[in-house]
Amino acid sequence: MRFGHALIGLVAACLAGLAGPAFAQSQTEEPPPSQCLAIASALPNVIYASAAASENPLMVPDAVTITFKGHSTYLIETPAGVTIATDFSGIYGANPPPRVITMNRAHSSHYTLSPDERIDVVLPGWNPDAPEPAEHHVVVDDVYIRNVTTDIRSWDTGGMIPDANSIFIFEVAGLCIGHLGHLHHKLSAEHLALIGRLDVVFAPVDGSMTLDLPSMIEVLKDLRASLVIPMHYFGRDSLNIFLAGMADEFDIKAASGATIEVSLRSLPQQPTVMVLAGG
């Protein structure tokens, strides 16, 4: 725990003058209703439903653009032009500066202590003022951003640091897009209920620094997103093992480039793993 407490203190000191104004301007007083949350009377019997896709099939929102930038950083661009960089360290997706960044603190390649001052909204996936978990309910133009915290391994003690990773969920254009961050353990029924429906999910598939591959495959089959985009792998070996483990329930496809457009209308009918170029 010494590592966790020391890093939390360092982050708090470094972010105190940076993230505060963004939170004050963007954090909503009352969270807006979530179109992605499951409604259920008890766990684990959760039922997921997508009302947005069926209420009026002729009224389909514009597409969301997703571009792989590197490591665990994807640039999400909403129909209103909001740009969001995930697991932002400043190495990838920094030019031009995105309007919103999300971060996780397992390694320095997933966060920065000195984000560009031109970034409007800075969302750490951990709470610099621990022990309370980070909790974000942020609306930026046409996107609602929230998080569900998970634990991460402590590299010095071998134990777990509670609530030090966040699964960020972006609700935009009728879609529910989830980024698993640096996930280190399986998701409980409570996690799944808090996440709700996911149409698109970014999943780390290195199989070592994050969750082991059999467990990650189990998590993704539980989430049952329409589109799974693998990330955070360091060669074809772990990716191929992951794809083989998903192939019994998911179609496997490769994009021709690093950018795709996703909308409710374009979601695949069969759950699909989509490998973006450069991953």
C-alpha positions in Angstrom: 0.0 0.0 0.0 3.0 2.3 0.4 3.3 2.7 -3.3 -0.4 3.5 -3.7 -0.5 6.1 -0.9 2.7 7.7 -2.1 1.5 8.0 -5.7 -2.0 9.2 -4.7 -0.3 12.0 -2.6 2.0 12.9 -5.5 -0.9 13.0 -8.0 -3.0 15.1 -5.6 -0.3 17.7 -5.3 0.4 17.8 -9.0 -3.2 17.9 -10.2 -4.5 20.2 -7.5 -4.2 23.3 -9.7 -5.0 21.5 -13.0 -8.0 19.2 -12.7 -9.9 21.3 -10.2 -11.3 23.9 -12.6 -12.3 21.3 -15.1 -14.2 19.3 -12.5 -15.9 22.5 -11.2 -17.0 23.5 -14.7 -18.0 20.0 -16.0 -19.2 17.9 -13.1 -23.0 17.9 -13.1 -24.8 18.5 -9.8 -27.3 15.7 -10.5 -26.2 12.9 -12.8 -28.3 12.8 -16.0 -30.4 9.6 -16.6 -28.2 6.9 -18.2 -29.4 5.2 -21.3 -26.8 2.4 -20.7 -27.6 1.4 -17.1 -29.4 -1.9 -16.5 -32.6 -1.8 -14.5 -33.1 -4.8 -12.3 -34.7 -5.6 -9.0 -31.9 -7.8 -7.8 -28.4 -9.0 -8.8 -27.2 -11.0 -10.6 -30.3 -11.4 -12.8 -29.7 -8.3 -14.8 -31.6 -7.6 -18.0 -30.0 -5.2 -20.6 -32.2 -3.3 -23.0 -31.5 -0.7 -25.7 -34.6 1.5 -26.0 -32.8 4.1 -28.2 -32.3 1.6 -31.0 -35.9 0.6 -31.3 -38.1 3.6 -30.4 -37.8 5.2 -33.9 -35.5 3.4 -36.3 -35.7 6.3 -38.8 -34.3 8.8 -36.2 -30.7 7.5 -36.0 -28.1 9.9 -34.5 -24.9 10.6 -36.4 -21.9 8.3 -36.2 -19.1 8.4 -33.6 -15.5 8.3 -35.0 -13.0 6.2 -33.2 -9.3 6.4 -34.0 -6.5 4.3 -32.5 -3.6 6.5 -31.4 -1.4 4.2 -29.5 -1.1 1.9 -26.4 -4.5 2.3 -24.7 -5.3 5.8 -26.2 -8.2 6.1 -28.6 -9.5 9.3 -29.9 -13.3 9.4 -29.8 -15.0 12.2 -31.8 -18.7 12.8 -31.1 -21.2 14.1 -33.7 -21.0 17.5 -32.0 -17.2 17.6 -32.4 -16.2 16.8 -28.8 -12.8 15.0 -28.9 -12.0 12.6 -26.1 -8.6 10.8 -25.6 -8.7 7.7 -23.4 -5.9 6.6 -21.0 -4.1 9.8 -22.0 -0.4 10.2 -21.1 0.5 13.0 -23.5 2.4 10.6 -25.8 -0.5 9.7 -28.1 -3.4 11.8 -29.3 -2.0 15.0 -27.9 -1.7 17.1 -31.2 -4.1 18.8 -31.5 -5.1 18.7 -27.8 -8.3 16.8 -27.2 -11.1 18.6 -25.4 -11.5 15.8 -22.8 -9.0 13.3 -21.4 -9.5 10.2 -19.2 -6.6 8.6 -17.3 -5.7 5.6 -15.3 -2.7 5.3 -13.0 -1.4 1.7 -13.2 1.6 3.0 -15.2 2.9 6.4 -16.4 1.9 5.4 -19.9 -1.7 5.8 -18.9 -1.7 9.2 -17.3 0.1 12.5 -17.1 0.7 14.8 -14.1 1.0 17.8 -16.4 -1.8 17.8 -19.0 -1.8 20.5 -21.6 -3.6 23.6 -20.2 -5.7 23.7 -23.4 -7.5 20.5 -22.4 -10.9 21.5 -21.0 -11.8 18.5 -18.9 -9.3 16.2 -17.1 -10.8 13.0 -15.6 -8.4 10.8 -13.5 -9.7 7.3 -13.0 -8.5 7.3 -9.4 -9.2 9.8 -6.6 -6.2 12.0 -5.8 -8.0 12.6 -2.4 -8.3 8.9 -1.5 -9.8 6.9 0.1 -13.1 7.7 -1.5 -13.3 6.3 -5.1 -13.3 8.6 -8.1 -16.8 9.4 -9.3 -17.4 11.2 -12.5 -20.8 12.3 -14.0 -19.8 14.8 -16.7 -21.7 16.2 -19.6 -19.8 17.9 -22.4 -22.1 19.0 -25.2 -23.5 15.7 -26.6 -21.6 13.2 -24.5 -22.2 12.0 -20.9 -19.1 10.5 -19.3 -19.2 8.4 -16.1 -17.0 5.8 -14.5 -17.0 2.5 -12.6 -14.0 1.9 -10.4 -12.0 -1.4 -10.1 -8.9 -2.4 -8.2 -5.4 -2.6 -9.4 -2.4 -4.6 -8.3 0.2 -3.0 -6.1 3.5 -3.7 -7.8 5.5 -3.5 -4.6 3.4 -5.5 -2.2 1.5 -7.8 -4.5 -1.8 -6.8 -3.0 -4.6 -4.8 -4.5 -5.2 -1.1 -4.4 -8.9 -0.4 -4.2 -10.7 1.8 -6.8 -7.4 2.8 -8.5 -8.6 2.0 -12.1 -11.7 3.3 -13.8 -13.8 1.8 -16.6 -15.0 5.0 -18.4 -18.3 4.9 -20.1 -19.2 7.4 -22.9 -22.9 7.7 -23.7 -23.2 9.5 -27.0 -25.3 9.3 -30.2 -27.4 6.5 -28.6 -24.3 4.4 -28.1 -22.7 3.1 -24.9 -18.9 3.0 -25.3 -16.8 1.5 -22.5 -13.0 1.6 -22.0 -11.8 -1.0 -19.5 -8.6 0.9 -18.7 -5.9 -1.2 -16.9 -8.3 -3.9 -15.7 -6.7 -6.4 -13.2 -9.5 -8.6 -12.1 -12.8 -10.1 -13.2 -16.0 -8.0 -12.9 -18.5 -8.8 -10.3 -22.3 -8.8 -10.8 -22.3 -5.4 -9.1 -19.7 -4.1 -11.6 -21.8 -5.4 -14.5 -24.9 -3.7 -13.2 -23.1 -0.4 -12.7 -21.7 -0.6 -16.2 -25.0 -1.6 -17.8 -25.2 -2.1 -21.6 -22.1 -1.6 -23.7 -22.3 -1.4 -27.4 -18.6 -0.9 -27.9 -15.8 -1.9 -25.5 -12.0 -1.3 -25.6 -10.3 -4.2 -23.9 -6.6 -4.7 -22.9 -5.4 -8.1 -24.2 -1.7 -8.3 -23.3 -2.5 -11.1 -20.9 0.2 -10.3 -18.4 0.3 -6.7 -17.1 -3.5 -6.5 -17.1 -5.9 -9.4 -16.7 -4.9 -12.8 -17.9 -6.4 -13.7 -21.3 -8.9 -16.5 -20.2 -10.3 -14.1 -17.6 -10.5 -11.2 -20.0 -12.3 -13.4 -22.5 -14.8 -14.3 -19.8 -15.3 -10.7 -18.9 -16.0 -9.7 -22.5 -18.4 -12.6 -23.0 -20.2 -11.4 -19.9 -20.4 -7.9 -21.2 -21.6 -9.1 -24.6 -20.9 -5.9 -26.4 -21.7 -5.7 -30.1 -18.2 -4.5 -30.9 -15.0 -5.4 -29.0 -11.8 -3.5 -29.9 -8.6 -5.0 -28.5 -5.8 -2.8 -27.3 -2.7 -2.8 -25.1 -1.0 -5.8 -26.6 2.7 -6.0 -27.5 2.8 -8.5 -30.4 0.7 -10.9 -32.4 1.0 -13.8 -29.9 -1.3 -12.5 -27.2 -3.6 -11.0 -29.8 -3.9 -14.3 -31.7 -4.6 -16.2 -28.4 -7.3 -13.7 -27.6 -8.9 -13.9 -31.0 -8.9 -17.7 -30.9 -10.6 -17.6 -27.5 -13.3 -15.2 -28.7 -14.0 -16.9 -32.1 -16.6 -19.3 -30.8 -19.0 -16.5 -30.0 -17.7 -13.4 -31.9 -17.0 -12.7 -35.5 -13.3 -11.7 -36.0 -12.6 -8.8 -38.4 -9.7 -6.5 -39.1 -10.2 -2.8 -40.1 -8.3 -1.5 -43.1 -7.0 1.5 -41.1 -6.8 3.0 -37.6 -10.2 4.8 -37.8 -13.7 3.5 -37.9 -17.2 5.1 -37.7 -19.8 3.6 -35.4 -23.5 4.3 -35.1 -26.5 2.4 -33.8 -27.4 1.5 -37.4 -23.9 0.2 -38.2 -23.4 -2.0 -35.1 -22.9 -5.6 -36.2 -25.8 -8.0 -35.7 -23.4 -10.7 -34.6 -21.0 -9.7 -31.7 -17.7 -8.8 -33.4 -14.1 -8.3 -32.5 -12.6 -5.5 -34.6 -8.8 -5.2 -34.8 -7.8 -1.7 -35.8 -4.6 -1.1 -37.7 -1.6 -0.2 -35.6 -3.0 -1.8 -32.4 
